[in-house]
Amino acid sequence: MIAGPIFVREVLTAPRRLSHYLMRSGFVAGLLILFYSIRQATIGFQDVLFAGDVASFSAMTFNVFALLQLTLGMFFATVFTASNIAQEKDRKTLILLLMTDLRNHELAVGKLFASLLIVGVLLTTSLPVFCFLKLLGGITWSQILWAEAVVGAAALAAGCWGCFVAFWREKTFQTLAISVLGIVLFVLVAHGLGAFANPSFALASPYAGMIDVLAPSSPRELGPVFVSALPTVGTLLVVSLILSILTITRLRRWNPSREFHQSVAESIPMTAKVEGGLHAADSEVLGINISPIGRVHRNVWDSPIIWREMKTRAYGRRMIWIKLAYVTLGLLIASSAILTSSRDNSLILGMVTAPAFAFLGIGILSLLLTNAQAVTSITNERDGGTLEILLVTDLRPHEFILGKIGGALWNAREMLLMPLVMIMGMALLGSVPTLTLENVLYLSIAFLVLNIFAVTLGIHAGLTYQNSRTAIANSLGTMFFLFIGIFIFMLLLVEARSSFAIQLQSFILFIGFGSLGLYSSLTHRNPSGALTLASVMLPFLTFYAITDFLLGGNLGVCFWICMAYGFTAVAMTVPAMNDFDIALGRNAGE
């Protein structure tokens, strides 16, 4: 096979895991629960008398499912591929693979396809659900097939981009940040070129191609509607091919990195000095100096964890470029939203204005990057073997946990300040008429609490899961599903404004399913009563905050968000300290 033995091993071992079947069945169960929620929000308990009503409902459900699957496919394809290769680098096992007779394409393509196997299985699993919607009418087979093709091509392109960045960069956080920012930038540039240059450029975006499939243009003459997403699929496949070729050709030039060669060169003089086995002639051949080099040691603070996070380059030497890219991206989103609001003041999806929607987008991106910073600060310690070194120190658990929390907030300070500066600028410019000083204060407090929740969730997942790839996927996946669930829930509430009491049953089912998923994520290895209470309480309080927001509330929204996510953050912090104490062997069981 072109993918080589790495992909073959993943194909043979994946069906042996119970999680493989739970993920497939859980994905279909989630789609069916969402199907029932959409039906209750639109039709309720009314009797459907006309076939056109059923077809209209089927078309709307298909639109929601297709866009949801596209978003999930791109996100998890990027995260799975990037974290899989980054874990190999952190554990120093990529060097062992480079020492084998594996060819470059077997290593690169094998890692890519092995990471995308889960995404491909879920994409295939959703096909019977779409066929079930076809029986209800409102959609055609060409729409289903082209929608699946767009999702598959977008997931492949996102995976190729994550593979390219993972083999290029060394640090896990840099890999995740560049991968996520690159996907968002590609979509924004494609839409921007389509809006200001040529509309055909927008078809390079998978969302534009999917919308074209879901709502095809009406023909001038009577007859069947022609549906095609060939420009989008072709563009994404070409991008995937280019990224794969670049990864294959540059793989062994990037790996092992210069840092590895430098560390080996520094270790040879020390070994030679101790054993006396390196002579002057050998040093001339190797190009190294065996003379003793004096080093100036830095003063370490009383809290060494926070000192390491703030005063060292533990996450790479080029973090400034990632932060500049994030700030530039935030400015582009804010400026485009302000220009859009000046032309059209209508609400997006019937909920928020264009500047507010831009703030939500950059805020969600900020929370994801902050969460990635926190979870990688733990996984890097474990994969690098430095977590065991803490066994011989007198470091206390709360010093480690609080130091990691403070370090994650400090290293992601630009991601924390950019949304706050954005809403303050919108308030001063008057882009959002309802954004008063009081609302800015409420937004700032709620956003800070959500950042603390994102950091504690990342640290909790890093300590709970022994496998780094599983920890990163679980942490970022929990954050992503929270945002997706809230967004879909707000859409359902907008649809059900006139008959909210009738749809309460479906909303309770939707919330209960979210509570179950959150409970399984938070209490995977270290269950507690506080985490159980937080899993039950957080979705219901979020539901109350959303309804209060749609009714025009402000203080109540801030208060219940702080209560829900603040309590959950505290509930995760205490078990994290206890879990760290057990890992250090200080809990003797007495």
Buried (B, 14 or more C-beta within 10 A) or exposed (E): EEBBEBBBEBBEEBEEEEEBEEBBEBBBEBBEBBBBBBBBBBBBEEEEEEEEBBBBBBBBBBBBBBBBBBBBBBBBBBBBBBBBBBBBBBBEEBEEBBEEEBEBBBBBBBBBBBBBBBBBBBBEBBEEBBEEBBEBBBBBEBBBBBBBBBBBBBBBBBBBBBBBBBBBBBBBBBBBBBBBBBBBBBBBBBBBBBBEEEEEBBBBBBBBBBBBBBEBEEEEEEEEEEBBBEBBBBBBBEBBEEBBEBBBEBBEEBBBBEEBEEEEEEEBBEEBEEEEEBEEEEBEEBEBEBEEEEEEEEEEEEBBBBBBBBEEEBBBEBBEEBBEBBBEBBEBBBEBBBEBBEEEEEEBEEBBBBBBBBBBBBBBBBBBBBBBBBBBBBBBBBBBEEBEEBEEEEBBBBBBBBBBBBBBBEBBEBBBEBBBEBBBEBBEEEBBEEBEEEBBEBBBBBBBBBBBBBBBBBBBBBBBBEBBBBBBBBBBBBBBBBBBBBBBBBBBBBBBEEBEEBBEBBBEBBBBBBBBBBBBBBBBEBEBEBBBEBBBBBBBBBBBBBBBBBEEBBEBBBBBBBBBBBBBBBBBBBBBBBBBBBBBEEEEEE
